[in-house]
Amino acid sequence: MKYPTLPVDLLDDGRIEPGDYPDWPSACWTIKRHPDDREILDDLLVSIPEEGVLEPLTIGVWRRTLTLYLSDGHHRAVALMELGIKTFPYEWAWKSRDEPLRFETGPLPEWILEGVSA
């Protein structure tokens, strides 16, 4: 399956937030310093240049505020930033407070991206 892509530079505070961390510097610092996370990152730093990103990153969109956050793929995101890769494949889903992610097909609509691409 071919996934849409977005620029890696959108993985920045205020544009696509790192859902599990307070900010991207914290995500990078934590992943690089925890031994298990570091091992995953090191493997990705080797495999991504050779094979590309094999699994898309998952972007959640909070329905109420249209805030974008990375729901899954933090190790891959850090590896992409470290490697200087320009784009990443993604899938996306709506998120509401008490509901599971509701996945959509195709790229994020332009009207959602307008607020984060600036």
C-alpha positions in Angstrom: 0.0 0.0 0.0 1.3 3.5 -0.9 0.9 6.0 1.8 0.8 9.8 1.5 3.8 11.7 2.7 4.5 14.9 4.7 7.6 17.0 5.2 9.7 15.9 8.2 10.0 19.5 9.3 6.4 19.4 10.3 7.5 17.1 13.2 8.2 20.2 15.3 6.5 21.7 18.3 3.3 23.5 17.5 2.9 21.7 14.1 2.8 18.0 14.7 3.3 17.4 18.4 5.1 14.4 19.9 2.0 12.8 21.6 4.0 10.9 24.2 6.4 13.6 25.1 6.2 17.3 26.2 8.2 18.4 23.1 10.5 17.1 20.4 13.8 17.8 22.2 12.5 15.8 25.1 11.5 12.9 22.8 14.9 12.9 21.1 16.7 13.1 24.5 14.7 10.3 26.0 14.9 7.9 23.0 18.7 8.4 22.7 19.3 7.8 26.4 17.1 4.9 27.3 19.0 1.7 26.3 16.0 -0.2 24.8 14.9 2.9 22.8 18.5 3.6 21.7 18.8 0.1 20.3 15.6 0.6 18.3 16.9 4.0 17.1 20.2 2.5 16.1 18.5 -0.2 14.1 16.4 2.4 12.3 19.4 4.6 11.5 20.8 1.6 9.6 17.6 0.2 8.0 15.9 3.4 6.9 18.7 4.5 4.5 18.8 0.9 3.1 15.1 0.1 3.0 13.2 3.3 3.6 10.5 3.7 6.2 8.7 0.3 6.2 5.8 1.3 8.4 4.0 4.7 8.2 4.0 7.1 11.1 0.5 7.5 12.6 -0.8 11.1 13.0 -3.8 11.7 15.3 -6.0 14.7 14.8 -7.9 15.9 17.8 -11.4 16.5 16.4 -12.2 19.4 18.7 -9.1 21.5 18.2 -7.6 20.1 15.0 -4.3 19.7 16.8 -2.0 17.2 15.1 0.1 14.8 17.2 2.2 11.8 16.5 0.3 8.8 17.8 2.8 6.1 16.7 6.3 6.2 15.3 8.4 8.3 17.7 11.5 6.2 17.1 11.0 6.5 13.3 10.5 10.2 13.6 13.7 10.7 15.6 15.6 8.6 13.1 14.2 10.6 10.2 15.3 13.8 11.8 18.7 12.4 12.6 19.2 11.2 9.0 18.0 14.5 7.5 15.3 12.7 5.5 12.9 15.2 3.9 9.5 13.3 3.9 7.8 10.5 5.8 4.9 8.2 5.0 1.9 8.5 7.2 -1.6 7.3 8.0 -4.0 9.4 10.0 -7.0 9.2 12.3 -9.5 11.4 14.1 -9.3 11.4 17.9 -12.1 12.2 20.2 -11.9 12.3 24.0 -13.4 8.9 24.9 -13.3 7.1 21.5 -10.5 5.1 19.9 -8.7 6.5 16.9 -10.9 6.5 13.7 -8.6 5.9 10.8 -9.2 7.6 7.4 -7.9 6.8 4.0 -5.8 9.1 1.8 -3.9 12.2 2.7 -4.9 14.7 5.4 -7.3 17.3 4.0 -5.7 20.6 3.0 -8.0 22.5 5.4 -6.5 20.7 8.3 -2.9 21.1 7.0 -3.3 24.9 6.4 -2.9 25.6 10.1 0.2 23.5 10.6 2.2 24.1 7.4 3.0 27.8 8.0 
